[in-house]
Amino acid sequence: MRLVLFCIKVFLLNLCILRECICSSTIDVLKELSPISSPSGFEDDMRNFLIKKWESICREVYIDNLGNVFFCMNCSVRDRTKPIVVVCVHMDEVGLVVKSITDDGFIRFEPLGGWLEIATILQKWIIKTSKGNVVGVSGFESAHVCNKYPSVPVKPMNKMFIDIGAKTKKEAEDMGIRPGLGIAPYQTFEIIGANSTRILAKALDDRIGLAVLDGVMNALKGKSLDVNLIVVCTVQEEVGMRGAKAIAGTIKPDIFISIDTSMSADFPLQVADPDGSGTKLGSGFSFFVFDGSMIPDQKLLEYFIDFANKNTMKYQYDAMQLYGHDASSLQQCFNGVAAINIGIPCRYTHSGNSIIDLEDAENTKKFLIALLSKIKKADIEHIVDKR
């Protein structure tokens, strides 16, 4: 009996060590991704980082004219010898763009992606210029002036400004500022919570997707797969899934899987969803059964649900109207593509600070590795056959 108990303890200890190693890998990747500024339309630094990180584990790397990058794991980009499965994550983050400079050196801006005005005030920002990064803060009235502060209306974004410390327009221009430059939230990255499984950072939509794919790609490198696996990292998702629309000019996938964040609803203030529905941190990845941009392929959804159940994967369901993702762009291409979106629960998306749980990321990674390792040509033929 003592020997049995000892073996159980050793097994559990090794399991904990393995879990910590896996989570540490995800944390390390997120730490690398966090300082990179990548607002929509300005993804060059992120793309170059990912190419440097992943090109050695791919058969081919291809970049299209819009800036999407195709990481072909076990094939070339034009290879049709096996069914093509695309897993997609977007490289961009919500940000701003310089609209103009006032005479006294303040920056006027327009949003890149969906922002609530209240999430942009009194935040730190980075503007990348040809002379280097410029840091600023989006200013607002002091509470000392607004004696009824909660009732003060937030100004529309085209009335807001960023203070970079310049005294004049020329001084701002001498710092490298001009209209059209991208602006990203200032870097944040913290490991939080009693069990250190939660991450507070900017742009987790969709940096967490990129971190998950890093683990998936490294786990599958050199493996014999029954499908041609291509990982696509897209540009300009946050401004209307523009990058994904160009993918069809390069490849015709049989199955398209988007990995994005889902909107968790497990915190006290729920203005839009007061009934408590929605995903929860730590309860697994989510299958989007409906959203404002797409209804998923039903055979594909059923296949994924069945696979998750048979392999005891931890998952949730999500459905929401005000949401869109890259899979919707591909679903409507050619004569139709079987497409689905998988969400990693995230709090406070489309702001400078959001929170995810590493357990959800690891569950997503585990699901994708198992699925892509086991899916067969016959499975795909069954999914795409609508008779």
N, C-alpha and C positions, 0 to 999 in steps of 0.2 A: 504493500500500500504506500509506504514511504517513497519507494522508487517511482510509482505512478504519479504521486503528488509532485515529486521533484521534476519529473518529465513535463508535467502540465505547467509548472512554474517556468521552466526553461522555455517552453513553447510560447507562453504568454509574453515572457520577457523579450524573446526574439521578435514576436509580432509587434510589440510596442516599439522596439528599436527600428524595425522595418518601416513602420508607420511614420516615425519621426524622420527617418531618412527621406522618405517620399515627400513628406510635407516640406522638409528643408529644401529639397530640390525645387519645389514650386516657389517657395519663399525667395530663394536665390535668384530665380528667373524674374520674379516680380520686382525685386530690388534693382535688377539690371534695366528693366523696362520703365520703371517709374520716372526717372529723370528725363526721359526722352520726350521732347515736345513734338506732337504729331496732330495738330488740328486739321480738320478736313481740308484737303487741297494742298497740304504742306507736310506730306508723309515721308519725305526723302530720308530723314535721319532714321526713322523707324524701319523703313524698307532696307536701307543699307546695313543696319544692325542685324536684322533677321537673315539677310543673305549671308553675311559673314558667319553667323551662328549656325546656320542650317545647310549651307551648300555642300559641305563635305559628306552629309548623310543622304543626299539625294542623287538620283540618276541625272537629272537635268533641272536647271533653274531658268525660267523664262520670264521676262518682264514685257508687258504690253505697253502700248503707246500712252495709255492713261496713267500707268504706274502700278497696276495690279501685278503681283508677283506670284508665279506658279512654281511650287516646289514639287517636282515629280519624283515620288519616292522610289518607284520600281519600274519606270517607263519613261518614254519621251513624251513631250507635250502633244504630239500628233499620233501617238500609238493607239490603234484601235483593236489590238489583238485580244484584249480582254475587256469586259465591262468596265466603264470608268466610274469610279466613286470619287466625288469631290467633297472635301471637308473645308469649309470656308470660315474665316475669321476676319473681321475688319481691323485695319491698322490705325484708323483715324480716331480722334477723340473730339468731343464737343469743344468748341473754342470760340474765338472772336476774330474779326479782321479789322485792321485799321481803316477807318473811313476818312478821317481828316485830322488835321492838327490845328488847334485854336491859336490865336495870336499870342496868347500867354503860355503856350507850351503843353496844353493838355491834349490827350488823345481821345477823339470820338471814335466809336466803333459800331459794328453790326455783328449780330450773332452768326456763328457757324454751327448749325444744329439747334435742337430744341432746348431752350433755357427758360426757367422761371426767372423773372426779373429780380426777385428777392434773393436768388442764389448767386447773383453776380455782384451785389454791392459789398463794399469793404472787403474785397478779396485780393490776394496777391496774384500777379500775372507775369508771364515772361513773353517778351516780344523778341523774336529772332531776327536780327538784322545782319547786313553784310559786315558790320563792325563788331558783331558779338551780341550776346543776349542783353536785353534791357529789362529791368525789373520795375514794376509799378504796382499801384494799388487803385482799385476802383473806388473813388471817393463818394462820400455821402454826408448829409448834415449831422452834426454832433448832437448827441442826446441832450446836451446842455441847452441847445437852441430849440430843439423840438420838445417842448414841455409836455406834449401829449404824443409821445413818440409812436405808440402802437397805431395811432390813427393817421399818421403821416403817410400819404400815398407813395408807393414806390414809382419812380419815374420810368417811362418807357425806355428801352435800351438805347434808342437813338438820341436820347437826351442825357445819357450817362457819360462818364468820362473816366479816363485812367490818368493818374498822376504819376509821372516818371521823374519828378524832381526838376524838370526843365523850367526855366524862367520865361523863355520866348520860343516862338515857332522855329527860329533859326537854330536855337540851341538844341531843340528836339531833332531837327534835321541833321545837325552835326553829330548826333548820337547814332544816326543811321535810320531814323524813323521816316517812313513814307507811307502814303496810302497803299493798301493792298497787302500789307504784311500780316502774317498769321500771328495770333495771340493764343497762348495756352495757359491753363491754370498752373500756378506755381506748384512745384513738386511737393507731395506729401507721401510718406510711407511709414506706417507704424504697425507693429504687431501688438494686438490688444486682447483683452479678455483673460479670465483666470486660467484657462487652459492653453493660451497662446495659439488658438486655432483661427482667430479672426484677424483680418487685415484691413486697416484703414488707409486708403490711398486715393489719389486722383486717377481718373481714367481707367478704373477697373472694367468699365465698359469700353473696350473689350480686351484690356490687358490680361484679364484672367483667362480669357479664351486663348490668347497667345501662349500663356504659361502652360495651360493644359495641353495644347498641341505640341509644345516642346517635349513634354513627357511621352506623348503618344508617338511622335516621330522617332524619338530615340529608342523606344521600346520595339518599334516595328522595323527599324533599319536592318537591311540584309535578310529579312524574313521572306519566305515564299508565300505570296498571297494569290488568291484566285481572282483578284481584281487589280486593275491599274489604279493606284491610289495617288491622287493629286491634292495637295494642300494649297489652297489659294488664299492669299492675304490681300484684301481689297482696300481701295482708297474710297474716300467720300461717301461712306455709308451713312453718316450722320446728316447728310444734306440731300437725302432722297435716294439712297442705294445706287448712286450713279456709277460707281466702280463696277458693281456686280453686273450691270447691264452690258458692259463691254466683254464680259467673260465668254459669252456665246460666240463672239468672233474668233475665239481661239480654240475652245474645246466644246464638245457636245457630251455632257455627262449623262450617264444612265440614272444615277442617284446623286442628289445634291443635299448635303447636310450643313446647315448653318449652326455655328456655335456662338451664342451671344449671351447676354445677361437677361434674367427675368426679374420683374419688379417684385421684390419681397414685400409682404404686407403684415409684418410681425412686430410692428412698433406702435406706440400709443396713438400718435396723430395720424389718422387716416382720413383725409378730406375726401378723396375721390372714391374710396372703397371701404365704407364704414362697416360693412357686414363681416369683415374679417377674412374674406376669401383672398386667395392669392398664395404665392409661395412663401416658404419660411426658411431662414438660414438653418443649415445643419440637417435638413430633411431630404437632401438629395437634389439632383438635377431635375429639370422639368421638361416634359414634352408639351410644346405649344399645340393645343388642339384647335385653336382659333386665334387670329389677331386681325388687326385692321388692314394688313397688307396681304394676308394669305390664309387659306384653309389648307392644311397639309394633305398630301396624298394619303388616302385612308388605308390602302394596303400597306404602305410604308409605315404609317403610324402603328397599325396592328402588329406588323412584324417587329418593330422596335419594342413595343409593349410586351409582346410574347417573349422576345429575347431577354429583356430585362427581368421578367418574372422567372424564367427558367434558370437564369444565372444569379438570382437573388440580389439584383441591383436595387439600390435605393433611389426612388424617383417620385416626382409629383406631377400634377397637371397644371397648366396655365392657360388662361384665356383672357384677352383684353383687347379692347377696341383701339385705343390710342397707342399703337405700337407697329413698328415695321422692321424688316430685316432683309438681308441680302438674298435669302432663299426665294423670296417672292419675285425677284427680278428674273431668276432663272426658271422658275416654274412655268412661266408664260412664253418661254423661248422655244424655237423649233416647232415640233408638234406637241409640246408639253414635256416637262421634266418632273419626275417623282422627287418631291422636295419636302423637307421638314426642318423645323427650327428646334434646337435644344438649348434651354436656358440655364444659366448658373445663377441662382438667387443672389440678388444684390440690393442693398439698401441705399437710398439717396442718390440714384443715378442722375446723370446729367447735371452734376454739380462738381465743385472742386474737391469734394471729399465723399467717398462712398465706402461701404463695408461689405466684405464677403466672408464666408466661412470656408476654410481650407478643406474641410471634410466634403463639401459639395464639389469642389474642384477635383479632389481625388476620386470621388465617385464617378464624375464625368469622364475622367481619364481612364479609369478601370473599364467603364462601359465601352468607350470607343476602341480601346485596345482589343478587348474581347470580340466586339462586333466585327471590326475590320480584319481580324485574324481568321474569323470563322465564316463570314458571309461567302456564299457560293454563287456561281453563275446562274444556277437553277433558281436560287432565291430571287435574284434580280429579275430574271425572266418572268417569274410569277408575279412580282410586284408591278412591273410595267405593263403586263397583259391585263387589259381592262374588260376582256370578254367574260 
